[in-house]
Amino acid sequence: MVSKWPFSRILDRRGNPTSFVALNGPVVTRADADLFATLRKQFRFVGFTSYTDFPRPYLDQNIVDWVDACEGWCHCFRNPAEFLPSGRVSQLISYSDFVDLRPNFPIDVEKRYDVAFVCADNSWKRYTKNWQLAKRCVTILSLRHSMRVVLIGVPVSELEGIESGNITFVPELERVQLLNVLSACRCLLIASEMDASPRLLAETLSLDVPVVVNRRILGGWKYVNRHTGRFFDDEHSVAAAVNNSIQHCNNPHRWFAANFGPNVTGRRLARFLSRIDPSFRETAAYLERWS
């Protein structure tokens, strides 16, 4: 099994394995290290920055064999030189660039909420989603601006101090249920800073729902423009960003599908791999989702 975090196979347009495997995050456990050693005998490695600021924390350590193995890097960063090893080719390609739900998911639904925020019961995920900032934002949006907010997956222990007048609380949802709720929203709030490849952001744009995104986010910033959403800096600027995105971001899916999704990104990844290996002749390449 190759498609196991932090590894995923890179497939050709027919769904067959190529000679490349993606490294999406740090090799932590002994089982990961053993799998890395096995894969290295059969495949070449490309790094994908899918885990906070990986690989930067590991560049100055002695245990960087798995970082050195990556012949190129597909990254999410505004300033890649600050995060990536020197002397490697790199390209602005993220795991989330392959998302496109539109062909398989109905999106013409009634808008029941103005703003959604998706949290998690896991404390690490709450940290990466920046729940503390989001909590201040949704309080202001609901109380001062009378916006209809839906909070998804926020544990009960984290709800103290939140007045529920215009807020709907929904437990953590399975993926299809979550997408159904998001499609009924007028925008999604992304408060994250340490998210490198925000799949939920890309999925939301695929649902034709605009996004309001923390300006300091590591990855996913490239999806935000006048067609798709707005940036915000803190709880004092979030209301203006939400109103602006709701009023002026029409059909964000059209822009996203023209610039990302499996077909566009698959061709982009194939061109990148051919820079590493000129004998690579595939016209498109895809990341297999890890199990």
C-alpha positions in Angstrom: 0.0 0.0 0.0 1.7 3.2 -1.2 -1.2 5.6 -0.7 -0.6 5.9 3.1 0.2 9.1 4.8 2.6 10.7 4.3 3.1 8.9 0.9 0.9 8.9 -2.1 1.3 7.4 -5.6 1.5 9.6 -8.6 -0.7 8.1 -11.3 -0.8 8.7 -15.1 -3.9 9.7 -17.0 -5.0 6.0 -17.2 -4.7 5.5 -13.5 -1.5 3.5 -13.6 1.4 4.2 -11.2 4.2 6.3 -12.6 7.8 6.1 -11.4 7.2 8.9 -8.9 5.8 8.9 -5.3 4.8 12.0 -3.4 6.0 12.8 0.1 3.3 14.9 1.7 4.7 15.3 5.2 7.4 14.2 7.7 8.4 10.6 8.2 7.7 10.1 11.9 7.1 6.5 12.8 9.3 3.5 12.4 6.7 2.0 10.0 6.8 5.2 7.9 10.6 4.9 7.8 10.5 1.3 6.8 8.0 2.1 4.0 10.1 5.0 2.8 13.1 2.7 2.6 11.1 0.2 0.5 9.6 2.8 -1.8 13.0 4.4 -2.4 14.2 1.2 -4.0 11.4 1.4 -6.6 10.3 5.0 -7.1 11.6 8.6 -7.3 10.3 11.1 -4.8 8.6 14.5 -5.2 7.8 16.6 -2.2 4.3 18.0 -1.7 3.9 20.6 1.1 0.7 19.3 2.7 1.5 19.6 6.4 1.8 23.0 8.0 5.3 24.5 7.1 6.8 21.1 6.1 9.7 20.7 5.2 11.2 23.8 6.8 11.4 22.4 10.4 13.5 19.5 9.1 16.0 21.3 6.8 18.6 21.9 9.5 18.4 18.5 11.2 20.5 15.5 10.6 17.6 13.2 10.0 16.6 14.6 6.6 17.2 11.6 4.3 13.5 11.6 3.2 13.7 15.4 2.4 16.9 14.9 0.5 15.3 12.1 -1.5 12.8 14.6 -3.1 14.1 15.7 -6.5 11.6 18.5 -6.7 8.9 20.2 -4.7 5.3 21.0 -5.3 4.6 23.7 -2.8 2.0 26.1 -1.5 4.1 29.0 -0.3 4.3 32.7 -1.3 8.0 32.7 -0.6 9.2 29.1 -1.3 12.9 29.9 -0.7 12.0 30.3 3.0 10.6 26.8 3.3 12.2 24.5 0.7 15.7 23.0 0.4 17.9 24.9 -2.1 19.0 23.3 -5.3 15.7 21.7 -6.2 13.2 22.6 -8.9 9.8 23.7 -7.5 6.4 24.6 -8.7 3.3 26.2 -7.1 1.1 23.0 -7.1 -0.9 21.8 -4.1 -2.7 18.7 -3.2 -6.0 20.7 -3.1 -5.5 21.9 -6.7 -6.9 18.6 -7.9 -10.3 19.2 -6.4 -13.4 19.6 -8.5 -16.8 18.5 -7.1 -19.0 20.2 -9.7 -19.6 17.3 -12.1 -20.8 15.0 -9.3 -22.4 17.3 -6.7 -25.6 19.3 -6.9 -25.1 22.9 -5.9 -28.4 24.6 -6.7 -29.8 24.8 -3.2 -31.4 27.4 -1.0 -29.0 29.5 0.9 -30.0 29.0 4.6 -26.8 30.5 6.1 -24.7 33.6 5.5 -21.4 32.2 6.9 -20.1 28.7 7.7 -17.1 27.8 9.8 -15.9 24.2 10.0 -14.0 23.1 13.1 -13.1 19.7 14.6 -13.2 17.8 17.9 -9.5 17.1 17.6 -7.4 19.8 19.5 -4.6 19.8 16.8 -7.2 20.4 14.0 -8.7 23.2 16.1 -5.3 24.8 16.3 -4.7 24.5 12.5 -8.2 25.9 11.8 -7.4 28.8 14.3 -10.6 28.3 16.2 -9.8 31.1 18.7 -9.8 33.7 16.0 -12.8 32.2 14.3 -14.7 32.3 17.6 -14.2 36.0 17.9 -15.2 36.5 14.3 -18.4 34.5 14.4 -19.5 36.2 17.6 -19.1 39.6 15.9 -20.8 38.5 12.7 -23.8 37.1 14.5 -24.3 39.7 17.2 -23.3 43.0 15.6 -24.2 42.2 12.0 -27.1 39.8 12.5 -25.6 37.2 10.1 -26.8 33.7 10.1 -23.8 31.6 11.1 -23.5 27.8 11.1 -20.7 26.3 13.2 -19.9 22.7 12.2 -18.0 20.3 14.4 -17.2 22.6 17.3 -17.1 20.5 20.5 -19.5 21.5 23.2 -16.6 22.3 25.5 -15.6 25.1 23.2 -19.0 26.8 23.0 -18.8 28.6 26.3 -19.3 32.4 25.9 -21.0 32.1 22.5 -24.4 33.6 22.3 -26.6 31.5 20.0 -29.1 34.0 18.7 -28.2 33.7 15.0 -25.8 30.7 15.3 -26.7 27.2 14.3 -24.6 24.5 15.9 -24.1 21.3 13.8 -22.0 18.3 15.0 -19.0 17.0 13.0 -20.4 15.6 9.7 -19.5 13.0 7.2 -18.0 14.5 4.0 -21.2 14.4 1.8 -23.3 15.8 4.6 -20.7 18.5 5.2 -20.7 19.5 1.5 -24.5 19.7 1.5 -24.4 22.1 4.4 -21.7 24.2 2.8 -23.6 24.4 -0.5 -26.4 26.1 1.5 -24.1 28.9 2.7 -23.3 32.2 1.1 -19.6 32.0 2.1 -17.1 30.0 4.1 -14.9 31.5 6.8 -11.3 30.1 6.8 -9.4 31.4 9.8 -6.4 29.1 9.4 -2.8 30.3 9.4 -0.9 26.9 9.4 -2.9 25.2 6.7 -0.7 24.3 3.8 -3.2 22.6 1.5 -6.8 23.5 2.5 -8.9 21.0 0.6 -12.0 22.3 2.2 -11.3 25.8 0.6 -11.1 24.3 -2.8 -14.1 22.1 -2.3 -16.2 25.1 -1.3 -15.2 27.0 -4.4 -16.2 23.9 -6.4 -19.6 24.3 -4.8 -19.8 27.8 -6.2 -19.6 29.3 -2.7 -17.1 32.2 -2.1 -14.5 32.1 0.7 -13.3 34.6 3.3 -9.7 33.7 4.2 -7.1 34.7 6.8 -4.5 36.7 5.0 -1.7 35.0 6.8 -2.7 31.5 5.6 0.3 29.4 4.4 -1.5 27.7 1.5 -4.7 28.3 -0.4 -4.1 32.1 -0.7 -3.7 31.6 -4.5 -7.4 30.7 -4.7 -8.5 34.1 -3.4 -9.2 36.9 -5.8 -12.1 39.2 -6.9 -14.0 36.3 -8.4 -13.7 33.9 -5.5 -13.5 35.7 -2.1 -11.8 38.1 0.1 -9.0 38.2 2.7 -9.4 39.4 6.2 -6.9 40.3 8.9 -8.7 39.9 12.2 -12.2 40.0 13.8 -12.3 43.8 13.1 -12.1 43.3 9.3 -14.0 40.1 8.9 -17.5 41.6 8.5 -16.5 43.9 5.6 -14.8 40.9 3.9 -17.9 38.7 4.3 -20.2 41.3 3.0 -17.9 42.1 0.0 -17.6 38.4 -0.9 -21.3 37.8 -0.7 -22.2 40.8 -2.8 -19.5 40.7 -5.5 -18.1 37.2 -5.9 -20.3 35.6 -8.5 -19.7 32.1 -9.8 -16.4 31.3 -8.1 -16.5 27.8 -9.5 -16.0 29.2 -13.0 -12.7 30.8 -12.1 -11.6 27.8 -10.0 -12.4 25.3 -12.8 -10.5 27.4 -15.4 -7.3 27.4 -13.3 -7.4 24.3 -11.1 -9.2 20.9 -10.9 -7.9 17.5 -12.0 -7.5 18.2 -15.7 -5.7 21.5 -15.5 -3.6 20.5 -12.5 -2.9 17.1 -14.0 -1.3 18.6 -17.0 0.6 21.1 -14.8 2.0 18.3 -12.7 3.1 16.2 -15.7 5.0 19.2 -17.1 6.7 19.6 -13.8 7.7 15.9 -13.6 9.2 16.2 -17.1 11.5 18.9 -15.8 12.8 16.4 -13.3 12.9 13.5 -15.8 13.0 14.6 -19.5 12.0 11.0 -20.4 8.6 11.4 -18.6 6.2 11.5 -21.5 2.8 11.5 -19.8 0.5 14.4 -20.7 -1.2 14.4 -17.2 -0.4 13.1 -13.7 -2.5 12.8 -10.6 -2.0 12.3 -6.9 -3.7 9.2 -5.4 -5.6 10.1 -2.3 -3.9 8.5 0.7 -5.8 6.0 2.9 
